[in-house]
Amino acid sequence: MKNATKFAHLGRPKIGIGTSVNPPIVRASTLLFDKADDLYNGGHRIYGRHGSPVHDALSEAFCELENGAGATLTPSGLSANTLSILANVKAGDHILVTDSSYGPIRNFCNTQLTKFGIDVEYYPPGIGAEITKFIRSNTACILLESPGSLSMEIQDLPAIIKVAKPRKITTIVDNTWSAGLVYAPLDMGADVVVHAATKFFSGHSDILFGAVVSRTKAMAMKVTKTAVAYGNSTSPDDAYQILRGFRTVVTRFEQQEKSAIALAKWLSKHDKVKKIVHPAFDSHPNHSLWNRDFTGSSCLFSIVLKPSPETEVLAVLDRLKIFAKGFSFGGFESLVIHCDPQLNRDHDPKFGGPLVRIACGLENIEDMKNDWQQALSDLTLSHSDA
């Protein structure tokens, strides 16, 4: 059964007379029991913080999406990432983090993990099997994001897993870019997959949500226990909306992917654009890895403009009318950001020009092209590229 069909039916109540199409929202902190023993015998959900039927249905959907053994829901994509890390580290550990990682994760690692005696080291995302050079006796986990959400590097996940698994090093993969629809890290042997469900599964840029999906029941239990200890909780209203987003995610994802490919092809021919940074393109340095491990792409890619002053780059973004300036992706609206202020890297990717990230929404592709045409028309290049 294809994903579009599965997601239309997953987590729905058993049909009777007048059954609602989705599980109802239950808002509760206190849960009541007929017998005192039920509060302590471990056989029941005992408090609202631990979820509700709609949370259970959403967890089932995420497990089906990633072929996982268990899922823990979180209030944001960032909290999903931090929870997956905290479940797998202790004081004195060393962790490896891809240098292309999401900026807030880098901040968490640098400002919070280090306070508790955890040594954080960043590795070049293209390293593959050579990651062995960074492994220590106390390396506890490796954090991957493939592709990097700004610079779009694809990592050789099978090669990294081959190094990590015999050493019992946990591999955690942020799979938000692919929405789990075109990339399957758990099937490749990764231990944990993380999603910022804020993006594609919300689809309307009005909910913050996250999910941690584990390959084994043992890992799922470890993450769940950590979530309980930290007081992790998500709103049933938000869980309902994310489950609703599952119903249409395939259709929206495919349309946005198609628009991104078309816009990237068009931009690749523009005389103000130096190069396209999209893993589905032959010109991408990791295209062969993408072609091997992915079955499709996404709404998100980057471009490198020909060298130009920062004021000119910002002016281009300000002239855009359809592509609004804003973080995130996967919603109905198109977005754009200037990446250079965020490229705090230990290993310089050397783009040779201003890096701009583009997220395609659900607008008409011709309108998208026209928007970029008028925005780029007045871009003044540096003298060497004029």
VEXFILUM-592302 format. One record per residue: x, y, z of N, C-alpha, C in turn. Coordinates in pm, whole numbers, padded with zeros to 5 digits, always signed. Layout:
XYZXYZXYZ
...
***
This chain:
+00084-00119+00000+00000+00000+00000+00088+00125+00000
+00057+00222-00084+00135+00344-00096+00109+00437+00023
+00207+00526+00049+00196+00615+00164+00071+00701+00161
+00036+00754+00044-00082+00841+00037-00207+00770+00086
-00217+00641+00057-00332+00562+00101-00321+00531+00250
-00202+00488+00294-00184+00454+00435-00215+00572+00526
-00162+00690+00489-00177+00805+00577-00319+00860+00579
-00398+00826+00479-00538+00867+00480-00621+00783+00578
-00568+00667+00618-00647+00576+00700-00585+00545+00836
-00458+00573+00855-00393+00541+00982-00454+00617+01099
-00464+00549+01213-00504+00616+01336-00648+00661+01341
-00731+00613+01251-00872+00652+01253-00952+00556+01340
-01057+00604+01403-01138+00516+01489-01206+00406+01409
-01238+00297+01477-01315+00190+01413-01452+00244+01375
-01492+00222+01251-01614+00283+01200-01737+00212+01256
-01827+00291+01314-01955+00241+01362-02065+00329+01305
-02155+00373+01391-02262+00463+01347-02223+00606+01385
-02206+00689+01284-02172+00829+01310-02033+00848+01369
-01937+00764+01330-01802+00773+01384-01728+00893+01325
-01656+00967+01409-01575+01078+01358-01460+01023+01276
-01419+01099+01172-01318+01049+01080-01179+01046+01145
-01157+01131+01246-01031+01131+01321-01060+01107+01468
-00962+01062+01544-00985+01042+01688-01015+01174+01756
-01101+01175+01855-01139+01300+01920-01026+01358+02005
-01031+01488+02026-00936+01555+02114-00984+01539+02258
-00894+01490+02344-00923+01478+02487-00829+01572+02561
-00885+01674+02625-00805+01770+02700-00815+01735+02848
-00704+01694+02906-00708+01654+03048-00568+01657+03107
-00559+01701+03230-00436+01681+03307-00457+01562+03400
-00560+01568+03483-00591+01457+03573-00673+01351+03501
-00632+01226+03518-00707+01111+03468-00759+01034+03587
-00884+00994+03583-00949+00932+03698-00958+00780+03683
-00952+00712+03799-00954+00565+03801-01052+00516+03906
-01113+00403+03873-01208+00343+03966-01138+00276+04083
-01020+00220+04061-00949+00147+04165-00815+00214+04196
-00781+00220+04325-00657+00284+04368-00534+00216+04310
-00540+00083+04294-00425+00009+04244-00388+00049+04102
-00488+00096+04025-00461+00132+03887-00366+00252+03874
-00352+00329+03981-00260+00442+03978-00114+00399+03979
-00089+00276+04027+00050+00235+04049+00090+00103+03984
-00004+00032+03922+00031-00102+03872+00101-00101+03737
+00121+00017+03677+00196+00027+03553+00121-00015+03430
-00007-00043+03442-00082-00091+03327-00160+00015+03252
-00149+00140+03298-00235+00244+03240-00159+00376+03225
-00209+00459+03136-00164+00598+03131-00224+00668+03253
-00143+00731+03335-00194+00782+03462-00204+00933+03471
-00154+01006+03370-00158+01152+03377-00160+01210+03236
-00224+01324+03222-00241+01383+03091-00111+01416+03019
-00005+01441+03096+00124+01471+03035+00175+01356+02949
+00127+01235+02975+00175+01116+02905+00100+01089+02775
+00004+01176+02740-00061+01161+02611-00210+01131+02620
-00265+01097+02504-00409+01071+02491-00428+00985+02367
-00552+00942+02338-00572+00859+02219-00523+00923+02090
-00537+01055+02075-00491+01118+01951-00338+01117+01945
-00271+01125+02060-00126+01110+02061-00085+00969+02017
-00160+00870+02065-00130+00732+02026-00144+00713+01876
-00249+00772+01818-00271+00759+01674-00158+00827+01596
-00112+00943+01644-00004+01013+01576+00128+00937+01589
+00153+00880+01706+00275+00799+01723+00274+00680+01628
+00159+00619+01612+00146+00507+01518+00179+00553+01376
+00134+00672+01340+00160+00724+01205+00309+00747+01183
+00378+00803+01283+00521+00826+01268+00599+00695+01261
+00555+00595+01337+00621+00464+01328+00601+00402+01191
+00482+00417+01135+00454+00364+01002+00537+00439+00897
+00549+00570+00913+00627+00651+00822+00771+00604+00813
+00833+00579+00929+00977+00549+00935+01007+00402+00959
+00904+00318+00964+00924+00176+00996+00995+00162+01130
+00946+00240+01228+01007+00241+01361+00932+00154+01460
+00999+00128+01573+00940+00044+01678+00868+00127+01783
+00890+00256+01786+00825+00342+01884+00855+00487+01855
+00761+00575+01892+00779+00719+01868+00744+00797+01993
+00820+00901+02018+00791+00995+02125+00766+01131+02062
+00656+01194+02099+00617+01323+02044+00669+01435+02133
+00710+01545+02072+00770+01656+02145+00710+01788+02098
+00728+01895+02177+00666+02022+02142+00732+02101+02030
+00844+02056+01977+00910+02125+01865+01012+02033+01802
+01062+02072+01685+01169+01995+01622+01296+02003+01702
+01325+02121+01758+01445+02135+01841+01438+02043+01962
+01322+02038+02029+01311+01951+02146+01321+01804+02109
+01277+01768+01988+01294+01630+01942+01442+01596+01928
+01518+01689+01874+01662+01669+01862+01729+01660+01998
+01699+01755+02086+01766+01756+02216+01728+01633+02298
+01602+01590+02290+01560+01470+02362+01635+01347+02314
+01650+01333+02183+01720+01216+02129+01866+01213+02173
+01926+01331+02189+02064+01337+02237+02071+01303+02385
+01986+01368+02465+01991+01350+02610+01964+01205+02651
+01886+01135+02570+01857+00994+02600+01978+00904+02580
+02082+00956+02514+02193+00870+02474+02330+00920+02517
+02334+01015+02610+02463+01065+02658+02465+01074+02810
+02586+01078+02863+02606+01100+03007+02734+01181+03024
+02756+01230+03144+02876+01309+03173+03001+01229+03137
+03094+01296+03071+03218+01231+03031+03218+01175+02891
+03101+01175+02826+03091+01123+02689+03144+01224+02587
+03172+01172+02470+03211+01251+02353+03107+01226+02246
+03060+01333+02179+02966+01315+02069+03020+01383+01943
+02982+01327+01830+03019+01384+01700+02894+01442+01635
+02907+01565+01588+02794+01637+01528+02835+01684+01389
+02749+01660+01291+02782+01709+01157+02798+01860+01157
+02898+01908+01087+02925+02051+01082+02815+02128+01009
+02728+02055+00938+02617+02117+00866+02489+02119+00949
+02500+02094+01078+02381+02077+01161+02302+02207+01176
+02175+02188+01203+02078+02294+01230+02132+02385+01341
+02131+02517+01317+02192+02613+01408+02152+02599+01554
+02022+02587+01587+01982+02572+01727+02037+02445+01793
+02060+02340+01715+02123+02219+01772+02267+02249+01809
+02335+02319+01723+02473+02359+01752+02478+02442+01880
+02383+02532+01894+02376+02615+02014+02352+02529+02138
+02260+02431+02128+02232+02342+02241+02357+02264+02280
+02426+02210+02181+02545+02131+02209+02655+02216+02274
+02672+02338+02222+02782+02423+02269+02755+02488+02403
+02627+02514+02433+02596+02589+02556+02538+02503+02667
+02479+02389+02633+02414+02307+02735+02488+02175+02762
+02515+02098+02656+02583+01971+02677+02720+01990+02743
+02791+02092+02700+02925+02114+02753+02922+02147+02902
+02811+02202+02951+02799+02233+03094+02800+02107+03179
+02760+01997+03118+02749+01870+03191+02863+01774+03160
+02972+01830+03111+03092+01748+03090+03086+01659+02969
+03009+01698+02867+03002+01621+02743+03084+01695+02637
+03176+01625+02576+03267+01685+02478+03202+01679+02340
+03186+01795+02277+03120+01804+02147+03225+01835+02041
+03222+01756+01932+03316+01778+01822+03240+01774+01690
+03274+01864+01598+03207+01874+01469+03293+01810+01359
+03230+01730+01277+03302+01662+01170+03252+01711+01034
+03337+01711+00932+03293+01752+00798+03188+01655+00745
+03076+01705+00695+02966+01616+00657+02997+01519+00545
+03098+01547+00465+03131+01458+00355+03231+01350+00390
+03257+01329+00518+03369+01243+00558+03343+01094+00537
+03219+01048+00547+03189+00907+00525+03264+00815+00622
+03322+00708+00568+03391+00609+00650+03512+00666+00723
+03566+00778+00673+03681+00841+00739+03646+00902+00873
+03519+00891+00913+03479+00939+01045+03551+00862+01156
+03608+00749+01120+03687+00672+01219+03797+00757+01280
+03846+00855+01207+03953+00942+01258+03906+01027+01375
+03774+01043+01387+03719+01127+01494+03667+01044+01612
+03658+00913+01594+03602+00827+01698+03698+00814+01816
+03643+00823+01938+03721+00801+02060+03660+00684+02138
+03728+00644+02240+03677+00533+02322+03548+00572+02395
+03526+00702+02417+03407+00747+02488+03304+00814+02396
+03315+00792+02264+03216+00847+02172+03083+00774+02191
+02979+00851+02224+02849+00791+02256+02751+00796+02141
+02753+00905+02064+02658+00914+01954+02709+01005+01844
+02650+00988+01727+02681+01069+01609+02550+01132+01563
+02550+01264+01548+02432+01338+01503+02450+01375+01356
+02357+01328+01274+02361+01353+01131+02240+01434+01087
+02258+01512+00983+02148+01581+00916+02179+01574+00767
+02094+01500+00694+02127+01474+00554+02003+01493+00467
+02005+01597+00381+02113+01694+00363+02114+01799+00472
+02226+01872+00482+02231+01986+00573+02128+02089+00530
+02058+02147+00626+01942+02229+00591+01977+02365+00530
+02104+02403+00530+02147+02524+00460+02235+02489+00340
+02337+02407+00366+02440+02381+00267+02418+02254+00186
+02319+02174+00223+02268+02063+00141+02366+01947+00119
+02463+01927+00208+02551+01811+00192+02475+01681+00223
+02496+01580+00141+02443+01446+00166+02554+01364+00232
+02518+01295+00340+02618+01214+00410+02608+01067+00369
+02721+01000+00378+02725+00857+00346+02682+00781+00470
+02551+00774+00491+02498+00713+00612+02538+00567+00629
+02528+00482+00525+02570+00342+00544+02714+00329+00590
+02804+00412+00536+02944+00406+00576+02963+00446+00721
+02889+00549+00765+02900+00595+00905+02840+00491+00999
+02728+00432+00960+02667+00328+01044+02761+00208+01057
+02829+00174+00949+02922+00060+00952+03035+00084+01053
+03075+00209+01069+03176+00244+01170+03116+00245+01309
+02994+00298+01322+02933+00320+01453+02880+00194+01518
+02816+00108+01441+02743-00005+01500+02832-00100+01580
+02946-00148+01528+03027-00239+01609+03084-00175+01736
+03088-00042+01737+03139+00030+01854+03027+00071+01949
+02903+00030+01916+02785+00062+01997+02766+00213+02013
+02793+00285+01905+02772+00430+01902+02635+00456+01838
+02550+00531+01906+02415+00559+01858+02420+00660+01743
+02348+00630+01636+02337+00723+01523+02198+00786+01522
+02195+00919+01519+02072+00997+01522+02066+01080+01395
+01959+01067+01318+01948+01134+01188+01827+01227+01188
+01852+01356+01162+01742+01450+01140+01692+01430+00997
+01568+01384+00984+01513+01348+00854+01402+01444+00810
+01407+01566+00861+01301+01662+00832+01294+01697+00684
+01409+01713+00618+01412+01755+00477+01329+01663+00389
+01336+01533+00415+01266+01437+00328+01126+01402+00377
+01088+01455+00496+00960+01421+00558+00944+01269+00578
+01053+01195+00569+01046+01050+00581+00986+00982+00459
+00958+01059+00355+00890+01005+00237+00988+00957+00131
+01110+01013+00129+01204+00978+00022+01340+00933+00078
+01347+00913+00209+01474+00872+00272+01437+00792+00395
+01502+00677+00414+01463+00584+00520+01583+00543+00605
+01632+00631+00692+01752+00603+00770+01741+00480+00861
+01623+00456+00922+01611+00340+01011+01627+00210+00933
+01574+00205+00812+01589+00086+00730+01734+00063+00691
+01814+00171+00692+01956+00162+00659+02040+00129+00781
+01977+00123+00900+02048+00083+01020+02069+00191+01124
+02024+00314+01096+02034+00420+01197+01950+00383+01319
+01985+00436+01434+01915+00402+01558+01793+00490+01584
+01804+00617+01549+01698+00714+01580+01681+00809+01462
+01556+00843+01433+01524+00947+01335+01445+01056+01407
+01476+01180+01372+01411+01295+01432+01339+01375+01325
+01220+01427+01359+01145+01513+01267+01104+01642+01335
+01122+01754+01264+01054+01878+01300+00920+01873+01227
+00818+01820+01294+00686+01808+01232+00622+01944+01209
+00682+02047+01265+00646+02186+01238+00643+02212+01088
+00727+02143+01014+00743+02169+00871+00632+02101+00789
+00663+01990+00726+00570+01929+00631+00442+01878+00695
+00452+01826+00818+00333+01763+00875+00234+01865+00928
+00282+01979+00971+00191+02090+00997+00137+02140+00864
+00228+02179+00774+00189+02219+00640+00134+02360+00629
+00107+02424+00743+00045+02556+00739+00116+02657+00827
+00235+02622+00875+00321+02714+00949+00253+02775+01071
+00169+02695+01137+00098+02748+01254+00105+02655+01375
+00191+02552+01369+00206+02459+01481+00353+02428+01500
+00397+02421+01624+00531+02372+01657+00517+02230+01710
+00595+02137+01654+00582+01997+01695+00705+01919+01651
+00732+01809+01718+00844+01723+01681+00815+01577+01712
+00901+01491+01659+00887+01347+01685+01023+01281+01683
+01040+01185+01774+01160+01101+01779+01115+00959+01751
+01165+00898+01646+01125+00762+01608+01246+00670+01622
+01229+00560+01693+01340+00468+01722+01326+00339+01645
+01440+00282+01608+01440+00158+01529+01404+00038+01614
+01442+00036+01741+01416-00079+01827+01329-00039+01946
+01263-00137+02005+01181-00111+02123+01267-00065+02240
+01388-00119+02251+01476-00080+02361+01513+00068+02351
+01545+00114+02231+01577+00256+02213+01453+00342+02237
+01339+00297+02187+01215+00373+02206+01185+00390+02355
+01209+00285+02434+01184+00293+02578+01283+00388+02645
+01407+00388+02599+01507+00480+02654+01466+00625+02630
+01420+00653+02508+01378+00789+02475+01254+00828+02555
+01158+00737+02565+01035+00765+02639+01063+00793+02786
+01148+00713+02849+01181+00735+02990+01250+00869+03010
+01335+00908+02916+01401+01037+02925+01299+01150+02911
+01204+01132+02819+01100+01233+02798+01016+01251+02925
+00981+01141+02990+00903+01148+03114+00983+01220+03223
+01110+01190+03233+01194+01250+03336+01209+01401+03316
+01210+01446+03191+01225+01589+03162+01092+01663+03155
+00982+01594+03180+00852+01660+03176+00802+01693+03037
+00848+01618+02938+00805+01641+02800+00654+01624+02788
+00590+01715+02717+00445+01705+02698+00405+01780+02571
+00301+01731+02503+00250+01800+02385+00098+01814+02395
+00048+01920+02338-00095+01949+02342-00173+01850+02256
-00288+01801+02303-00370+01714+02218-00423+01787+02095
-00446+01918+02108-00492+01996+01993-00384+01998+01884
-00257+02018+01926-00148+02020+01829-00128+01881+01767
-00136+01776+01850-00122+01641+01798-00231+01611+01694
-00352+01657+01720-00463+01637+01626-00431+01704+01492
-00378+01828+01499-00347+01900+01376-00235+01834+01296
-00135+01783+01365-00026+01715+01295-00076+01585+01232
-00163+01513+01303-00222+01391+01245-00303+01428+01122
-00375+01539+01127-00451+01584+01011-00357+01615+00894
-00241+01672+00926-00143+01701+00822-00093+01575+00753
-00087+01463+00826-00045+01336+00767-00137+01298+00649
-00263+01336+00658-00361+01294+00556-00326+01349+00417
-00262+01466+00414-00236+01530+00285-00088+01551+00257
+00000+01502+00343+00142+01535+00330+00202+01485+00198
+00162+01369+00152+00220+01315+00029+00188+01405-00090
+00063+01446-00102+00022+01532-00213+00095+01666-00209
+00101+01727-00091+00168+01857-00078+00318+01844-00104
+00380+01740-00048+00523+01718-00063+00560+01702-00210
+00484+01621-00282+00515+01595-00423+00502+01722-00507
+00401+01804-00478+00384+01929-00553+00499+02025-00525
+00538+02036-00398+00646+02128-00361+00781+02080-00414
+00802+01950-00414+00923+01893-00472+00932+01926-00621
+00820+01909-00691+00814+01937-00835+00845+02084-00863
+00789+02173-00782+00814+02317-00800+00959+02351-00774
+01018+02290-00671+01158+02318-00637+01251+02276-00751
+01227+02161-00810+01309+02116-00923+01296+02213-01040
+01172+02252-01069+01149+02342-01183+01213+02479-01160
+01200+02532-01040+01258+02663-01011+01411+02655-01012
+01465+02548-00956+01612+02533-00954+01667+02524-01096
+01598+02452-01184+01643+02442-01324+01640+02580-01390
+01535+02654-01363+01524+02787-01422+01633+02881-01369
+01656+02877-01238+01759+02962-01178+01899+02925-01224
+01920+02797-01256+02053+02752-01299+02097+02821-01429
+02002+02875-01503+02033+02941-01631+02039+03093-01617
+02017+03143-01497+02014+03288-01479+02156+03342-01468
+02181+03454-01532+02318+03505-01537+02367+03567-01405
+02280+03581-01306+02322+03634-01175+02345+03520-01074
+02317+03397-01116+02331+03282-01026+02458+03205-01061
+02543+03184-00961+02670+03114-00983+02649+02963-00991
+02570+02909-00897+02543+02765-00901+02421+02731-00817
+02365+02613-00846+02253+02557-00772+02308+02454-00674
+02258+02457-00550+02301+02359-00451+02179+02272-00418
+02160+02171-00499+02044+02082-00489+02093+01940-00513
+02077+01850-00416+02135+01715-00431+02079+01633-00546
+01963+01671-00600+01906+01597-00712+01970+01635-00845
+02056+01737-00844+02121+01784-00966+02257+01717-00982
+02292+01683-01105+02422+01619-01133+02539+01703-01084
+02521+01833-01080+02629+01924-01040+02659+01920-00890
+02570+01862-00812+02591+01855-00667+02703+01756-00637
+02797+01792-00549+02911+01703-00524+02874+01569-00462
+02757+01561-00398+02713+01434-00336+02595+01372-00411
+02580+01408-00538+02465+01359-00614+02460+01207-00620
+02574+01142-00630+02574+00995-00639+02521+00931-00510
+02553+00992-00395+02499+00941-00267+02349+00963-00261
+02304+01081-00304+02160+01108-00307+02090+01008-00399
+02146+00983-00513+02086+00892-00610+02079+00749-00557
+02178+00712-00475+02182+00578-00416+02082+00561-00301
+02070+00663-00215+01999+00647-00088+01860+00710-00083
+01830+00802-00174+01702+00873-00172+01617+00829-00290
+01486+00840-00274+01394+00810-00384+01330+00937-00439
+01369+01052-00388+01316+01179-00434+01387+01292-00363
+01337+01414-00381+01401+01528-00317+01300+01600-00228
+01301+01732-00228+01219+01806-00132+01186+01943-00188
+01125+02027-00105+01091+02164-00146+01207+02259-00125
+01313+02213-00060+01419+02300-00009+01550+02279-00084
+01608+02391-00130+01741+02388-00192+01805+02524-00173
+01931+02536-00210+02002+02663-00198+02061+02703-00332
+02092+02831-00344+02163+02882-00461+02280+02967-00414
+02382+02974-00497+02494+03065-00472+02485+03175-00577
+02469+03298-00531+02468+03411-00622+02611+03445-00662
+02627+03505-00776+02760+03553-00812+02803+03658-00710
+02934+03667-00681+02980+03757-00574+02921+03896-00585
+02862+03940-00475+02799+04071-00469+02797+04119-00325
+02794+04248-00302+02792+04300-00165+02670+04250-00088
+02685+04237+00043+02574+04188+00125+02451+04277+00112
+02472+04406+00100+02359+04497+00085+02278+04464-00040
+02347+04421-00145+02279+04384-00270+02200+04254-00253
+02259+04158-00181+02189+04032-00156+02060+04058-00078
+02070+04140+00026+01951+04171+00106+01848+04246+00023
+01893+04330-00069+01800+04403-00155+01723+04307-00247
+01792+04205-00297+01725+04103-00379+01613+04037-00299
+01645+03995-00178+01545+03928-00094+01428+04021-00062
+01458+04150-00044+01352+04245-00013+01262+04274-00132
+01314+04254-00253+01232+04276-00373+01137+04160-00402
+01165+04044-00344+01076+03929-00365+00940+03956-00301
+00835+03922-00371+00699+03944-00324+00630+03815-00279
+00655+03705-00353+00594+03576-00318+00677+03504-00214
+00809+03508-00228+00899+03442-00135+00924+03535-00017
+00858+03508+00094+00873+03591+00214+01000+03555+00289
+01054+03651+00361+01171+03624+00445+01124+03557+00574
+01173+03438+00599+01133+03369+00722+01197+03232+00731
+01219+03187+00854+01276+03055+00877+01168+02948+00861
+01212+02824+00845+01127+02706+00828+01106+02675+00681
+01030+02568+00656+00994+02523+00522+00886+02418+00537
+00831+02374+00424+00729+02269+00428+00589+02320+00448
+00572+02452+00467+00438+02509+00476+00383+02540+00339
+00264+02600+00335+00200+02629+00207+00265+02745+00134
+00345+02826+00209+00399+02949+00151+00547+02934+00119
+00592+03006+00017+00733+03004-00021+00813+03099+00068
+00936+03057+00101+01021+03133+00192+01162+03142+00138
+01237+03240+00187+01377+03256+00148+01455+03315+00265
+01581+03274+00279+01669+03333+00380+01810+03349+00323
+01880+03450+00373+02022+03467+00345+02097+03379+00444
+02177+03286+00395+02241+03185+00482+02372+03230+00545
+02443+03321+00480+02579+03353+00524+02589+03390+00671
+02495+03467+00729+02506+03499+00872+02500+03377+00963
+02448+03264+00912+02435+03142+00993+02548+03041+00971
+02633+03066+00873+02734+02965+00838+02852+02970+00935
+02825+02933+01059+02930+02926+01161+02988+02785+01160
+03082+02762+01073+03132+02627+01047+03275+02610+01094
+03305+02489+01141+03443+02453+01171+03518+02414+01044
+03442+02365+00945+03500+02321+00819+03432+02400+00707
+03500+02498+00650+03443+02592+00554+03398+02522+00426
+03267+02532+00390+03221+02468+00266+03264+02541+00138
+03314+02665+00151+03370+02740+00036+03275+02747-00083
+03170+02824-00069+03073+02837-00178+03116+02938-00283
+03199+03034-00245+03247+03130-00344+03148+03237-00383
+03049+03259-00300+02948+03362-00327+02841+03355-00220
+02749+03451-00218+02643+03451-00118+02551+03330-00131
+02526+03263-00019+02439+03146-00018+02298+03187+00025
+02201+03150-00056+02061+03182-00030+01980+03053-00033
+01897+03033+00071+01814+02911+00076+01671+02943+00035
+01617+02855-00048+01483+02874-00104+01395+02756-00063
+01275+02788-00013+01175+02686+00020+01052+02713-00066
+01017+02618-00151+00902+02636-00239+00774+02593-00168
+00672+02679-00177+00541+02647-00122+00450+02591-00229
+00323+02628-00221+00223+02573-00311+00175+02673-00416
+00247+02784-00429+00209+02881-00530+00239+02827-00671
+00187+02896-00771+00209+02857-00910+00356+02875-00947
+00414+02781-01018+00556+02784-01050+00592+02903-01140
+00506+02941-01232+00536+03055-01318+00541+03184-01237
+00456+03195-01138+00460+03312-01050+00589+03314-00969
+00635+03195-00928+00762+03187-00856+00877+03236-00944
+00882+03189-01067+00989+03230-01159+00985+03381-01183
+00866+03434-01205+00853+03577-01230+00900+03660-01110
+00873+03609-00992+00914+03679-00871+01067+03688-00864
+01133+03576-00893+01279+03578-00891+01337+03660-01007
+01270+03659-01120+01319+03737-01234+01325+03886-01200
+01217+03938-01143+01217+04080-01111+01309+04112-00994
+01327+04019-00901+01414+04044-00786+01561+04045-00824
+01598+03958-00917+01739+03946-00957+01780+04049-01062
+01684+04108-01127+01715+04194-01242+01806+04311-01205
+01790+04364-01085+01870+04481-01046+01988+04447-00955
+02021+04318-00941+02135+04278-00857+02265+04331-00918
+02340+04406-00839+02469+04457-00882+02579+04365-00833
+02656+04308-00925+02762+04215-00890+02888+04291-00849
+02976+04219-00776+03108+04274-00748+03181+04297-00880
+03277+04387-00881+03343+04425-01007+03401+04305-01082
+03456+04208-01009+03520+04094-01074+03422+04006-01148
+03290+04014-01111+03190+03929-01176+03088+04010-01255
+03108+04139-01264+03013+04222-01336+03021+04199-01486
***
